[in-house]
Amino acid sequence: MISLLDVAERAQKGPKMDDMTWNMSLFHKMNELARRYDICVPSDCSYFNEDEAILDRVFQAGIDFLVERGVYCVTTSRVIQFTRDEVLQAIRESIPAVPVGCGRDVRVMRQRRIEEHDELNQVPALHAPYSEELAPLAVKNYAQIATADYLEGFNFKVTDGREIFGLPMEAYAARREVAWLREGIRKAGRPGMGIAFYPITTRAAVLVAPMDPDYGLRRTDGVLLTVLPELKVEQDMLTAAIVYNDYGCFVIGAAGGTAGGFVGGLEGAMIEGVARGITGWMCYHDVINGGGASKVGPKMATRLGVDRQSSWASSVVCQVLNTRFHTILYSGGYTLSGPGTETALVERAVFSVRIPINGCNVSYPRHSRAQVNAAQTPLEAEFAWEIAQAVMRMKMTRAQCDAFYDKLAAWATGREAEPAQDVRDCYDWVHHRPSPAYYEKYLRVKDQLASMGLQFAG
């Protein structure tokens, strides 16, 4: 496969192009590829794709984009170009499984199959802002979830009483984040559990600052290096990818596509989602990815809605990446409602039912408008796992899940989003359990799902 050094060199020597020219060329190419391969979202589609032919067409469109347009480096304003042989070789050499963590706490993250009913992986946290006094305790609680395979980091505004800004403080905060992760998993009795650095900023010095086998990232840990929307990469992340690849860490990215920007509609978002997954592997060596397709929503949405076409397009992207390419997909979704609310649990159900159907693993459930100490609790992660397990236990097919999803969408659509509670008010972080009031809400939502036909354990 093409080396990361080759990618970095091409980021310096590729054709010069300004950002808007790239954006417009992206828009035109996505539309042209959608016409070339007859890619369209049916107006009467189901929630889950069952058309095998569309997968080949979207896959070929993703490959053609990388061969005919390449990837844009925003730092150098140059296009990184690939040959068809290079792209196809990278696809052949992609990796379907990776060990995370060490010693007795090692787990294996693996690629899943569509509608698979075997055990799945879980990444329950975090990507949420916590105050520094709560952060280690929050990590401990997520590590206490027995089904958790590894933990991703969090963000914060202040460390040691100082606001985080400027390169020196950012590098220091990066090391503090990982030190808190290490402290939390140790207190949970899982010292070898895999952890992943969630970047404070994307400057190279900050990205590599936590590398430290004694107090920071070990070679069995990971880092998030994500290809930007619209197929853009950054030189600092290329730098970190080279260093971490040599060090031995696993790398996490995102393989999703988003309609509403320069990729155009959902057709372009599907092509982007596939191309982005391949790009992450070629440019950063991403082996674990979020995946799917979505629309750019209103900035201040206040009501829940379940979009059939976005769900169908998302299932196409996941199916392509799971059948034509090797990557370990996770999925979870961000909620409009915050922790401590019944509506957040309803939203969690909407996202979690489709996780195993699309061949994904369970990932972090976080409020989409996160505020410090008001983004997520372990209950949402444990509930997401319960729901995914119920779907697998019932051995649901796409057609069966589609019928169930109709009932789920009717129940959820139109609900008013509820503001988040402070997680210290709705969750007992000392005894690892939700507050009595939040637990009652959980039971009500679970009972409603059971009445719709979802079969929980016990």
Order of alpha helices (4+ residues) and beta strands (2+ residues): alpha-alpha-alpha-beta-beta-alpha-beta-beta-alpha-beta-beta-beta-alpha-beta-alpha-beta-beta-alpha-beta-alpha-beta-alpha-beta-beta-alpha-beta-beta-alpha-alpha-alpha-beta-beta-alpha
